Amino acid sequence: MQIPLVMTIIGKDRTGLVESVASLVAEHGGNWLESRMCRLGGEFAGILRIHVPAEKQAALMAALNGLQKHGLSVVVSAGEAGTVTGNGQFTTLEIVGHDRPGIVREIARALAGQKVNVEELSSELVSAPMSGETLFKAQARLQLPEHCDMAALRAELEKIAADLMVDISFADLATNK
């Protein structure tokens, strides 16, 4: 029987960090299913989902805990057997504007108020092409509830965009992906 696990890893970025985790997963008969990993400010952070044979779960957990002596923190939790996403439509939301505190908070508050689930979020600071000013850019993959009032959601986000002086746009992805 395969046990689904989801783990987060964080530590000072260095060569071989991903390999150390991947080796332990493989050595314990695990299957690396999906992951999102990146370097931010000199730190490396990631989240991954694996399956591991039930009889090897405890040994894998002990081996992963051993990575702490190498400066890598690993937190493991039980994952779901499948990738249940529920009903609803998926869309992407893009945000671009002058950087200032509170952009993510205000957008996230509006999305939560409409019962929209943030499936994935990435953001960065970039220089504006002409002026060189710092711009905040974000892209989010969203799962809209089954009976989402898209017009109301757009209106609420446009109001926030005007207050924050950012541009917001949606791009439909797919239904029940």
FIVO-189712 format. One line per field, with one value per residue: x, y, z of N, C-alpha, C, O in turn. Coordinates in nm, 4 decimals, m for minus. Layout:
<recs>
n.east: c(X; ...)
n.north: c(Y; ...)
n.up: c(Z; ...)
ca.east: c(X; ...)
ca.north: c(Y; ...)
ca.up: c(Z; ...)
c.east: c(X; ...)
c.north: c(Y; ...)
c.up: c(Z; ...)
o.east: c(X; ...)
o.north: c(Y; ...)
o.up: c(Z; ...)
</recs>
This chain:
<recs>
n.east: c(0.0844; 0.0584; 0.1520; 0.0418; 0.2344; 0.2983; 0.5415; 0.7308; 1.0237; 1.3056; 1.5929; 1.9329; 2.0343; 2.2038; 2.4225; 2.3095; 2.1079; 1.8354; 1.8859; 1.9655; 1.7273; 1.5723; 1.7212; 1.6865; 1.4097; 1.3915; 1.5598; 1.4002; 1.1988; 1.0147; 0.7971; 0.8333; 0.6021; 0.4969; 0.6081; 0.6999; 0.9465; 1.1928; 1.4456; 1.4795; 1.5937; 1.8450; 1.7706; 1.6402; 1.3369; 1.0692; 0.7915; 0.6586; 0.5034; 0.4734; 0.4586; 0.4955; 0.5928; 0.3948; 0.5255; 0.7752; 0.7541; 0.8053; 1.0849; 1.1710; 1.0802; 1.2432; 1.4946; 1.4660; 1.4399; 1.6988; 1.8292; 1.8372; 2.0765; 2.2332; 2.1423; 1.8907; 1.5525; 1.2763; 0.9373; 0.6815; 0.3662; 0.0578; m0.0696; m0.3336; m0.4976; m0.5644; m0.5836; m0.7955; m1.0009; m1.2455; m1.5472; m1.5928; m1.4603; m1.1375; m0.9044; m0.6661; m0.5162; m0.3739; m0.1580; m0.0298; 0.1594; 0.2679; 0.4903; 0.3859; 0.3101; 0.0606; m0.0767; m0.1063; m0.2509; m0.4971; m0.6031; m0.6149; m0.7976; m1.0325; m1.0686; m1.1018; m1.3361; m1.5183; m1.5180; m1.3173; m1.0591; m0.7124; m0.4983; m0.2344; 0.0319; 0.2473; 0.4947; 0.6791; 0.9298; 1.0008; 1.1848; 1.0419; 1.0031; 1.0576; 1.0872; 1.2253; 1.1272; 1.0163; 0.8168; 0.5407; 0.4642; 0.2351; 0.1067; m0.1673; m0.3131; m0.6383; m0.9195; m1.2440; m1.5532; m1.8276; m2.0685; m1.9919; m2.0185; m1.9054; m1.9070; m1.9496; m1.7205; m1.5194; m1.5866; m1.5411; m1.2637; m1.1685; m1.2320; m1.0609; m0.8207; m0.8164; m0.7984; m0.5500; m0.3877; m0.3115; m0.2957; m0.5277; m0.5945; m0.7829; m0.7486; m0.9005; m0.8615; m0.9398; m1.2165; m1.2826; m1.0238)
n.north: c(m0.1180; 0.2192; 0.5200; 0.8498; 1.1453; 1.4814; 1.7255; 1.9967; 2.1799; 2.3612; 2.5650; 2.6937; 2.7886; 2.5624; 2.3683; 2.0471; 2.0122; 1.9449; 1.6961; 1.5529; 1.5167; 1.3866; 1.1505; 1.0220; 0.9774; 0.8014; 0.5909; 0.4805; 0.3637; 0.5400; 0.7453; 1.0287; 1.2664; 1.5309; 1.8736; 2.2001; 2.4270; 2.6674; 2.9288; 3.1850; 3.4881; 3.3832; 3.1621; 2.8309; 2.6928; 2.4598; 2.2574; 1.9365; 1.6405; 1.3023; 0.9422; 0.6695; 0.3378; 0.1866; 0.0381; 0.1517; 0.4103; 0.5160; 0.4849; 0.6494; 0.8985; 0.9286; 0.9392; 1.1737; 1.3596; 1.3531; 1.5212; 1.7695; 1.8151; 1.8990; 2.1466; 2.1610; 2.1964; 1.9887; 1.9300; 1.7022; 1.5858; 1.3988; 1.3307; 1.3631; 1.0856; 1.1123; 1.3657; 1.5646; 1.8117; 1.9299; 2.1001; 2.3529; 2.6389; 2.7058; 2.9717; 3.2244; 3.4900; 3.7980; 4.0450; 4.3678; 4.6415; 4.9484; 4.8851; 4.8321; 4.8020; 4.5638; 4.4806; 4.2019; 4.1166; 4.2608; 4.1718; 3.8945; 3.8916; 3.9770; 3.7656; 3.5455; 3.6278; 3.5844; 3.3145; 3.1996; 2.9821; 2.9927; 2.8347; 2.8383; 3.0693; 3.3140; 3.5650; 3.8675; 4.1277; 4.3730; 4.5836; 4.8699; 4.9084; 5.1652; 5.3679; 5.2508; 5.2218; 5.0346; 4.7590; 4.5599; 4.2316; 3.9718; 3.6405; 3.4305; 3.1118; 3.0273; 2.8682; 2.8879; 2.9025; 2.6752; 2.8132; 3.0817; 3.4315; 3.5903; 3.8493; 4.0071; 3.9420; 4.0399; 4.3137; 4.3776; 4.3248; 4.5078; 4.7478; 4.7351; 4.7289; 4.9859; 5.1397; 5.0509; 5.1146; 4.9312; 4.7026; 4.4570; 4.1426; 3.8739; 3.5391; 3.2800; 2.9349; 2.6452; 2.4181; 2.2211; 2.1022)
n.up: c(0.0000; m0.0872; 0.0661; 0.0707; 0.0919; 0.1844; 0.1730; 0.3092; 0.2448; 0.3565; 0.3512; 0.3594; 0.0387; m0.1703; m0.3767; m0.4703; m0.2866; m0.3556; m0.4645; m0.2378; m0.0983; m0.2942; m0.3266; m0.0791; m0.0853; m0.3067; m0.2175; m0.0232; m0.1603; m0.2558; m0.4618; m0.6443; m0.7039; m0.7615; m0.7511; m0.6262; m0.6305; m0.5295; m0.5243; m0.2975; m0.1929; m0.1087; 0.0327; 0.0037; m0.0875; m0.0848; m0.1847; m0.1917; m0.3248; m0.2571; m0.2984; m0.0829; 0.0106; 0.2637; 0.4635; 0.4667; 0.5429; 0.8076; 0.8298; 0.6199; 0.7130; 0.9400; 0.8150; 0.6628; 0.8703; 0.9581; 0.7860; 0.8982; 1.0324; 0.8283; 0.7765; 0.6625; 0.6836; 0.7175; 0.6842; 0.7226; 0.6159; 0.6129; 0.2965; 0.0498; m0.1039; m0.3729; m0.6297; m0.5545; m0.6697; m0.6632; m0.7699; m1.0200; m1.1943; m1.3340; m1.3311; m1.4250; m1.2499; m1.2989; m1.1729; m1.1760; m1.0762; m0.9120; m0.6507; m0.3178; 0.0318; 0.1290; m0.1027; m0.1714; 0.0537; 0.0338; m0.2138; m0.1634; 0.0476; m0.0826; m0.2632; m0.0877; 0.0357; m0.1668; m0.1779; m0.3321; m0.4191; m0.3777; m0.5722; m0.6574; m0.6237; m0.7411; m0.7121; m0.7775; m0.7710; m1.0066; m1.2359; m1.3810; m1.7347; m1.8671; m1.6662; m1.4554; m1.2050; m0.9162; m0.9722; m0.8725; m0.9454; m0.9941; m1.0253; m1.0145; m0.9787; m0.9784; m0.8251; m0.8928; m0.7127; m0.7671; m0.8312; m0.8929; m0.8892; m1.1325; m1.2366; m1.0089; m0.8649; m1.0374; m1.0304; m0.7616; m0.7414; m0.9307; m0.8058; m0.5845; m0.7247; m0.8352; m0.6010; m0.5047; m0.7105; m0.9189; m1.1976; m1.2931; m1.4312; m1.5811; m1.7014; m1.8555; m1.7787; m1.7654; m1.7212; m1.4408; m1.4237)
ca.east: c(0.0000; 0.1344; 0.1072; 0.0724; 0.2932; 0.3307; 0.6455; 0.7926; 1.1657; 1.3637; 1.7300; 2.0234; 2.0506; 2.3338; 2.4220; 2.2835; 2.0005; 1.7231; 1.9342; 1.9673; 1.5894; 1.5316; 1.7893; 1.6199; 1.2785; 1.4158; 1.6157; 1.2926; 1.0961; 0.9140; 0.7765; 0.8218; 0.4890; 0.4924; 0.6762; 0.7240; 1.0657; 1.2639; 1.5403; 1.4344; 1.6780; 1.9500; 1.7109; 1.5737; 1.2126; 0.9936; 0.6846; 0.6489; 0.4103; 0.5289; 0.3990; 0.5979; 0.5321; 0.3569; 0.6249; 0.8984; 0.7223; 0.8751; 1.2281; 1.1892; 1.0627; 1.3647; 1.6029; 1.4422; 1.4737; 1.8449; 1.8792; 1.8516; 2.2184; 2.2906; 2.0786; 1.7674; 1.4338; 1.1751; 0.8128; 0.6051; 0.2296; m0.0157; m0.1358; m0.4558; m0.4694; m0.5802; m0.5790; m0.9335; m1.0044; m1.3811; m1.6117; m1.5677; m1.3760; m1.0052; m0.8652; m0.5458; m0.5285; m0.2454; m0.1570; 0.0910; 0.1457; 0.3761; 0.4992; 0.3508; 0.2597; m0.0834; m0.1387; m0.1481; m0.3542; m0.6256; m0.6515; m0.6484; m0.9202; m1.1444; m1.0865; m1.1577; m1.4741; m1.6001; m1.4948; m1.2249; m0.9426; m0.5862; m0.4287; m0.0918; 0.0587; 0.3880; 0.5068; 0.8159; 0.9503; 1.0776; 1.2012; 0.9578; 1.0870; 1.1010; 1.1241; 1.3103; 1.0597; 0.9886; 0.6808; 0.5004; 0.3946; 0.1915; 0.0167; m0.2307; m0.4057; m0.7530; m1.0342; m1.3662; m1.6583; m1.9162; m2.1661; m1.9259; m2.0683; m1.7829; m1.9212; m1.9294; m1.5795; m1.4442; m1.6152; m1.4714; m1.1200; m1.1407; m1.2348; m0.9351; m0.7134; m0.8160; m0.7481; m0.4087; m0.3217; m0.2538; m0.3775; m0.5675; m0.6584; m0.8132; m0.7378; m0.9605; m0.7780; m1.0213; m1.3155; m1.2558; m0.8931)
ca.north: c(0.0000; 0.3439; 0.6279; 0.9820; 1.2415; 1.6142; 1.7805; 2.1255; 2.1823; 2.4954; 2.5711; 2.7780; 2.7326; 2.5035; 2.2629; 1.9128; 2.0105; 1.8657; 1.5585; 1.4858; 1.4754; 1.2888; 1.0241; 0.9563; 0.9289; 0.6842; 0.4827; 0.4218; 0.3133; 0.6432; 0.7974; 1.1751; 1.2911; 1.6693; 1.9647; 2.3398; 2.4631; 2.7843; 3.0003; 3.3199; 3.5583; 3.2972; 3.0432; 2.7410; 2.6438; 2.3764; 2.1708; 1.8240; 1.5316; 1.1721; 0.8187; 0.5821; 0.2167; 0.2032; m0.0233; 0.2301; 0.5484; 0.5565; 0.4954; 0.7694; 1.0152; 0.9391; 0.9822; 1.3153; 1.4374; 1.3575; 1.6300; 1.8910; 1.8373; 1.9627; 2.2771; 2.1522; 2.1681; 1.9154; 1.9041; 1.6045; 1.5604; 1.3040; 1.3917; 1.2967; 0.9762; 1.1603; 1.5111; 1.6085; 1.9560; 1.9802; 2.1559; 2.4941; 2.6770; 2.7561; 3.0913; 3.2891; 3.6313; 3.8660; 4.1743; 4.4463; 4.7788; 4.9994; 4.8084; 4.8936; 4.7020; 4.5377; 4.4368; 4.0613; 4.1077; 4.3104; 4.0803; 3.7679; 3.9139; 3.9795; 3.6291; 3.4638; 3.6721; 3.5252; 3.1694; 3.1597; 2.9138; 3.0218; 2.7078; 2.8669; 3.2129; 3.3529; 3.7106; 3.9168; 4.2701; 4.3964; 4.7247; 4.9149; 4.9236; 5.3013; 5.4506; 5.1800; 5.2114; 4.8982; 4.7110; 4.4325; 4.1459; 3.8448; 3.5566; 3.3310; 3.0149; 3.0292; 2.7813; 2.9599; 2.8125; 2.6287; 2.9162; 3.2098; 3.5490; 3.6452; 3.9957; 4.0650; 3.9242; 4.1369; 4.4485; 4.3945; 4.3326; 4.6338; 4.8540; 4.7244; 4.7672; 5.1320; 5.1907; 5.0158; 5.1580; 4.8166; 4.6461; 4.3193; 4.0791; 3.7322; 3.4576; 3.1503; 2.8186; 2.5301; 2.3769; 2.0930; 2.0502)
ca.up: c(0.0000; m0.0978; 0.1545; 0.0151; 0.1844; 0.1345; 0.2601; 0.2789; 0.2775; 0.3527; 0.3999; 0.2801; m0.0947; m0.2001; m0.4769; m0.4197; m0.1877; m0.4075; m0.4803; m0.1073; m0.0680; m0.3956; m0.2981; 0.0339; m0.1323; m0.3914; m0.1353; 0.0566; m0.2513; m0.2794; m0.5957; m0.6451; m0.7925; m0.8072; m0.6592; m0.6593; m0.5540; m0.5817; m0.4399; m0.2649; m0.0962; m0.0551; 0.0925; m0.0894; m0.0288; m0.1755; m0.1382; m0.2829; m0.2936; m0.2929; m0.2458; m0.0267; 0.0658; 0.4044; 0.5515; 0.4644; 0.5798; 0.9307; 0.8006; 0.5385; 0.8005; 1.0211; 0.7266; 0.6303; 0.9907; 0.9641; 0.7015; 0.9787; 1.0650; 0.7101; 0.7618; 0.5851; 0.7644; 0.6409; 0.7568; 0.6449; 0.6608; 0.5292; 0.1815; 0.0050; m0.1965; m0.5101; m0.6432; m0.5584; m0.6866; m0.6483; m0.8885; m1.0420; m1.3062; m1.3012; m1.4042; m1.3715; m1.2166; m1.3076; m1.1046; m1.2023; m1.0293; m0.8285; m0.5270; m0.1905; 0.1257; 0.1353; m0.2277; m0.1609; 0.1572; m0.0161; m0.3178; m0.0975; 0.1246; m0.1774; m0.3155; 0.0203; 0.0554; m0.2738; m0.1684; m0.4377; m0.3653; m0.4436; m0.5941; m0.6708; m0.6288; m0.7532; m0.7208; m0.7866; m0.7927; m1.1293; m1.2731; m1.4921; m1.8539; m1.8992; m1.5505; m1.3606; m1.0758; m0.8744; m0.9950; m0.8135; m1.0415; m0.9359; m1.1038; m0.9280; m1.0372; m0.8881; m0.8486; m0.8607; m0.6666; m0.8746; m0.8693; m0.8691; m0.9608; m1.1906; m1.2510; m0.8755; m0.8316; m1.1179; m0.9805; m0.6338; m0.7680; m1.0008; m0.7049; m0.5102; m0.8173; m0.8451; m0.4736; m0.4914; m0.8340; m0.9885; m1.3043; m1.2675; m1.5463; m1.5711; m1.8227; m1.8267; m1.8062; m1.8022; m1.6232; m1.3753; m1.4659)
c.east: c(0.0894; 0.0703; 0.1413; 0.1269; 0.3157; 0.4349; 0.6894; 0.9381; 1.2142; 1.5043; 1.8113; 2.0441; 2.1928; 2.3161; 2.3953; 2.1700; 1.8827; 1.7639; 1.9334; 1.8283; 1.5457; 1.5958; 1.7211; 1.4839; 1.2970; 1.4673; 1.5093; 1.1746; 0.9882; 0.9090; 0.7486; 0.7153; 0.4841; 0.5601; 0.6792; 0.8390; 1.1306; 1.3591; 1.4864; 1.5277; 1.7844; 1.8997; 1.6478; 1.4498; 1.1383; 0.8828; 0.6756; 0.5528; 0.4715; 0.4339; 0.5145; 0.5283; 0.5092; 0.4646; 0.7561; 0.8773; 0.8034; 1.0246; 1.2573; 1.1786; 1.1881; 1.4817; 1.5880; 1.4746; 1.6247; 1.9055; 1.8966; 1.9968; 2.2940; 2.2214; 1.9501; 1.6524; 1.3285; 1.0551; 0.7274; 0.4663; 0.1634; m0.0857; m0.2646; m0.4188; m0.4768; m0.5667; m0.7214; m0.9365; m1.1433; m1.4353; m1.5748; m1.4719; m1.2423; m0.9763; m0.7324; m0.5758; m0.3889; m0.2586; m0.0240; 0.0654; 0.2655; 0.3736; 0.4601; 0.2985; 0.1077; m0.1483; m0.1914; m0.2608; m0.4903; m0.6849; m0.6956; m0.7776; m1.0426; m1.1728; m1.1499; m1.3036; m1.5704; m1.5837; m1.4071; m1.1010; m0.8182; m0.5086; m0.2775; m0.0739; 0.2091; 0.3923; 0.6539; 0.8145; 1.0400; 1.0907; 1.1100; 1.0475; 1.1397; 1.1579; 1.2212; 1.2495; 1.0304; 0.8412; 0.6610; 0.4239; 0.3576; 0.1020; m0.0360; m0.3187; m0.5176; m0.8548; m1.1571; m1.4696; m1.7559; m2.0131; m2.1102; m1.9905; m1.9460; m1.7903; m1.8963; m1.7831; m1.4937; m1.4629; m1.5401; m1.3205; m1.0827; m1.1423; m1.1050; m0.8181; m0.7033; m0.7592; m0.5973; m0.3227; m0.2423; m0.3484; m0.4034; m0.6323; m0.6776; m0.7887; m0.7937; m0.8651; m0.8633; m1.1225; m1.2780; m1.1261; m0.8315)
c.north: c(0.1249; 0.4514; 0.7613; 1.0745; 1.3733; 1.6708; 1.9178; 2.1153; 2.3261; 2.4893; 2.6664; 2.7100; 2.6818; 2.3962; 2.1282; 1.9024; 1.9241; 1.7199; 1.4839; 1.4372; 1.3663; 1.1524; 0.9494; 0.9010; 0.8010; 0.5653; 0.4122; 0.3783; 0.4139; 0.6874; 0.9471; 1.2107; 1.4331; 1.7581; 2.1056; 2.3826; 2.5857; 2.8408; 3.1415; 3.3791; 3.4717; 3.1720; 2.9597; 2.6891; 2.5602; 2.3019; 2.0578; 1.7195; 1.4032; 1.0611; 0.7341; 0.4554; 0.2320; 0.1509; 0.0556; 0.3745; 0.5948; 0.5754; 0.6193; 0.8941; 1.0360; 0.9903; 1.1298; 1.4051; 1.4516; 1.4672; 1.7608; 1.9197; 1.8993; 2.0958; 2.2772; 2.1114; 2.1035; 1.8904; 1.8155; 1.5902; 1.4629; 1.3789; 1.3186; 1.1920; 1.0213; 1.3105; 1.5612; 1.7601; 2.0132; 2.0333; 2.3021; 2.5158; 2.7281; 2.8777; 3.1398; 3.4368; 3.6904; 4.0055; 4.2425; 4.5877; 4.8213; 4.9245; 4.8942; 4.7855; 4.6858; 4.4865; 4.2939; 4.0470; 4.1493; 4.2184; 3.9484; 3.7796; 3.9109; 3.8392; 3.5391; 3.4996; 3.6158; 3.3733; 3.1163; 3.0991; 2.9506; 2.8904; 2.7282; 3.0175; 3.2334; 3.5039; 3.7480; 4.0681; 4.2843; 4.5465; 4.7567; 4.9441; 5.0646; 5.3760; 5.3835; 5.1695; 5.0644; 4.8659; 4.5787; 4.3562; 4.0166; 3.7721; 3.4494; 3.2396; 2.9989; 2.9242; 2.8568; 2.8618; 2.7839; 2.7364; 3.0558; 3.3196; 3.6244; 3.7972; 4.0641; 4.0547; 4.0253; 4.2789; 4.4753; 4.4086; 4.4615; 4.7518; 4.8536; 4.7693; 4.9187; 5.1940; 5.1680; 5.0649; 5.0445; 4.7748; 4.5001; 4.2654; 3.9310; 3.6657; 3.3211; 3.0376; 2.7035; 2.5035; 2.2381; 2.0271; 1.9703)
c.up: c(0.0000; m0.0096; 0.0879; 0.1242; 0.1122; 0.2291; 0.2131; 0.3220; 0.2673; 0.4113; 0.3155; 0.1454; m0.1135; m0.3071; m0.4098; m0.3205; m0.2343; m0.4206; m0.3479; m0.0683; m0.1652; m0.3701; m0.1846; m0.0064; m0.2128; m0.3110; m0.0521; m0.0301; m0.2835; m0.4246; m0.5854; m0.7471; m0.8474; m0.7044; m0.7156; m0.5701; m0.6149; m0.4766; m0.4209; m0.1604; m0.0325; 0.0138; m0.0181; m0.0187; m0.1316; m0.1049; m0.2397; m0.2306; m0.3443; m0.2487; m0.1963; 0.0244; 0.2165; 0.4984; 0.5563; 0.5083; 0.7007; 0.9060; 0.7158; 0.6246; 0.8864; 0.9362; 0.6906; 0.7488; 1.0066; 0.8790; 0.7791; 1.0130; 0.9479; 0.6795; 0.6805; 0.6761; 0.6755; 0.7320; 0.6682; 0.7045; 0.5650; 0.4177; 0.1510; m0.0977; m0.3418; m0.5139; m0.6621; m0.5671; m0.6679; m0.7792; m0.9024; m1.1569; m1.2555; m1.3881; m1.3503; m1.3508; m1.2242; m1.2487; m1.1360; m1.1520; m0.9486; m0.6959; m0.4076; m0.0982; 0.1137; 0.0085; m0.2142; m0.0588; 0.1034; m0.1227; m0.2547; m0.0173; 0.0332; m0.2316; m0.2103; 0.0453; m0.0488; m0.2792; m0.2816; m0.3721; m0.4465; m0.4516; m0.5990; m0.6840; m0.6439; m0.7699; m0.7258; m0.7985; m0.9150; m1.1522; m1.3900; m1.6121; m1.8771; m1.7790; m1.4546; m1.2225; m1.0444; m0.8946; m0.9235; m0.9208; m0.9714; m1.0345; m1.0098; m1.0102; m0.9349; m0.9261; m0.7987; m0.8085; m0.7804; m0.9223; m0.8414; m0.9535; m1.0120; m1.2035; m1.1165; m0.8340; m0.9075; m1.0644; m0.8499; m0.6545; m0.8405; m0.9054; m0.6244; m0.5975; m0.8291; m0.7169; m0.4593; m0.6077; m0.8983; m1.0999; m1.2728; m1.3935; m1.5199; m1.7054; m1.7887; m1.8632; m1.8553; m1.6928; m1.5740; m1.4231; m1.3548)
o.east: c(0.1841; m0.0513; 0.2569; 0.0725; 0.3481; 0.4189; 0.6854; 0.9712; 1.1700; 1.5302; 1.7648; 2.0682; 2.2895; 2.2074; 2.4519; 2.1389; 1.8356; 1.6850; 1.9039; 1.8135; 1.4888; 1.5315; 1.7004; 1.4470; 1.2263; 1.4244; 1.5267; 1.0639; 0.8815; 1.0045; 0.6500; 0.7354; 0.4686; 0.5689; 0.6634; 0.8294; 1.1250; 1.3539; 1.4519; 1.5393; 1.8116; 1.9790; 1.6069; 1.4566; 1.1444; 0.8819; 0.6841; 0.5249; 0.5160; 0.3408; 0.6194; 0.4169; 0.5948; 0.4922; 0.8402; 0.9722; 0.8639; 1.0842; 1.3579; 1.2594; 1.2335; 1.5587; 1.6868; 1.5300; 1.6728; 2.0218; 1.9631; 2.0365; 2.4061; 2.2387; 1.9056; 1.6552; 1.2949; 1.0689; 0.7029; 0.4496; 0.2067; m0.1532; m0.3001; m0.3205; m0.4012; m0.5412; m0.7620; m0.8808; m1.1579; m1.3762; m1.5310; m1.4111; m1.2342; m1.0184; m0.6910; m0.6514; m0.2958; m0.3574; 0.0820; m0.0384; 0.3543; 0.2676; 0.4959; 0.2465; 0.0358; m0.2662; m0.3084; m0.3563; m0.5892; m0.8049; m0.8018; m0.8579; m1.1442; m1.2887; m1.2424; m1.3856; m1.6897; m1.6299; m1.4211; m1.0442; m0.8185; m0.4591; m0.2017; m0.1547; 0.2883; 0.3051; 0.7411; 0.7127; 1.1423; 1.0164; 1.1016; 1.1566; 1.2585; 1.2631; 1.2919; 1.3117; 1.0211; 0.7528; 0.7521; 0.3300; 0.4383; 0.0318; 0.0395; m0.3900; m0.4939; m0.8744; m1.1715; m1.4741; m1.7647; m2.0368; m2.1739; m2.0139; m1.8909; m1.6902; m1.8295; m1.7281; m1.4058; m1.3668; m1.4829; m1.2568; m0.9767; m1.0639; m1.0464; m0.7278; m0.5931; m0.6815; m0.5254; m0.2000; m0.1237; m0.4670; m0.3131; m0.7146; m0.6003; m0.8057; m0.7401; m0.7965; m0.8596; m1.1142; m1.2461; m1.1238; m0.7212)
o.north: c(0.1343; 0.4703; 0.7843; 1.0811; 1.3759; 1.6650; 1.9500; 2.0511; 2.4025; 2.4177; 2.7145; 2.5895; 2.7488; 2.3412; 2.0987; 1.7926; 1.8388; 1.6302; 1.3644; 1.3288; 1.2653; 1.0493; 0.8283; 0.7906; 0.7028; 0.4520; 0.2963; 0.3585; 0.3774; 0.6691; 0.9874; 1.1878; 1.4524; 1.7237; 2.1273; 2.3750; 2.6065; 2.8059; 3.2091; 3.3251; 3.4855; 3.0847; 3.0128; 2.6464; 2.5876; 2.2863; 2.0813; 1.7106; 1.3948; 1.0841; 0.7275; 0.4635; 0.2843; 0.2122; 0.0286; 0.4529; 0.7020; 0.6710; 0.6867; 0.9859; 1.1491; 1.0751; 1.2032; 1.5136; 1.5504; 1.5027; 1.8527; 2.0358; 1.9471; 2.1518; 2.3824; 2.0049; 2.1572; 1.8370; 1.8485; 1.5832; 1.4464; 1.4790; 1.2225; 1.2070; 0.9716; 1.3743; 1.5957; 1.8290; 2.1350; 2.0137; 2.3661; 2.4222; 2.7865; 2.8850; 3.1001; 3.4983; 3.6385; 4.0752; 4.1812; 4.6469; 4.7410; 4.9035; 5.0116; 4.6849; 4.7831; 4.4514; 4.2680; 3.9731; 4.0793; 4.1908; 3.8961; 3.6864; 3.8500; 3.7995; 3.4639; 3.4119; 3.6012; 3.3095; 3.0010; 3.1580; 2.9410; 2.8407; 2.6445; 3.0851; 3.1768; 3.5632; 3.6716; 4.1287; 4.2166; 4.6260; 4.6805; 4.9986; 5.0805; 5.4394; 5.4515; 5.1147; 4.9810; 4.9341; 4.4964; 4.4091; 3.9588; 3.8329; 3.3862; 3.2841; 2.9617; 2.8945; 2.8851; 2.7480; 2.8595; 2.7490; 3.1371; 3.3024; 3.7106; 3.8660; 4.1674; 4.1476; 4.0889; 4.3551; 4.5827; 4.4940; 4.5185; 4.8455; 4.9589; 4.8387; 4.9735; 5.2893; 5.2541; 5.0573; 5.0583; 4.8076; 4.4277; 4.3325; 3.8692; 3.7276; 3.2526; 3.0435; 2.6683; 2.5607; 2.1491; 1.9091; 1.9179)
o.up: c(0.0780; m0.0115; 0.0522; 0.2344; m0.0066; 0.3510; 0.0944; 0.4217; 0.1815; 0.5080; 0.2122; 0.1385; m0.0775; m0.3245; m0.3045; m0.2745; m0.1590; m0.3909; m0.3447; m0.0117; m0.1239; m0.3900; m0.1925; 0.0337; m0.1902; m0.3329; m0.0147; 0.0201; m0.3330; m0.5002; m0.5237; m0.8664; m0.9680; m0.5865; m0.8357; m0.4476; m0.7361; m0.3587; m0.5179; m0.0504; 0.0868; 0.0494; m0.1213; 0.0965; m0.2515; 0.0172; m0.3602; m0.1110; m0.4587; m0.1715; m0.2603; 0.0761; 0.2878; 0.6015; 0.6421; 0.5107; 0.6967; 0.9556; 0.7378; 0.6109; 0.9032; 0.9812; 0.6881; 0.7315; 1.0621; 0.8979; 0.7314; 1.0218; 0.9651; 0.5713; 0.6346; 0.7378; 0.5699; 0.8420; 0.5521; 0.8263; 0.4510; 0.4418; 0.2193; m0.1703; m0.4253; m0.4118; m0.7730; m0.4815; m0.6575; m0.8854; m0.8068; m1.2088; m1.1475; m1.5036; m1.2414; m1.4260; m1.1626; m1.2718; m1.1237; m1.1818; m0.9198; m0.6369; m0.3979; m0.1464; 0.0909; 0.0113; m0.2425; m0.0824; 0.1255; m0.1210; m0.2883; m0.0152; 0.0666; m0.2442; m0.2411; 0.0728; m0.0223; m0.3738; m0.3223; m0.2801; m0.5692; m0.3505; m0.5501; m0.7477; m0.5686; m0.8334; m0.6845; m0.8316; m0.9263; m1.0947; m1.4864; m1.5951; m1.9048; m1.7881; m1.3803; m1.1315; m1.1345; m0.8426; m0.9149; m0.9803; m0.8986; m1.1153; m0.9359; m1.1001; m0.8200; m1.0439; m0.6798; m0.8550; m0.8771; m1.0424; m0.7745; m1.0731; m0.9435; m1.1836; m1.1108; m0.7748; m0.8493; m1.0543; m0.8309; m0.5928; m0.8146; m0.9207; m0.5991; m0.5509; m0.8325; m0.7228; m0.4085; m0.6030; m0.9282; m1.0972; m1.2311; m1.4557; m1.4467; m1.8105; m1.7016; m1.9652; m1.9732; m1.5841; m1.6528; m1.4580; m1.3702)
</recs>
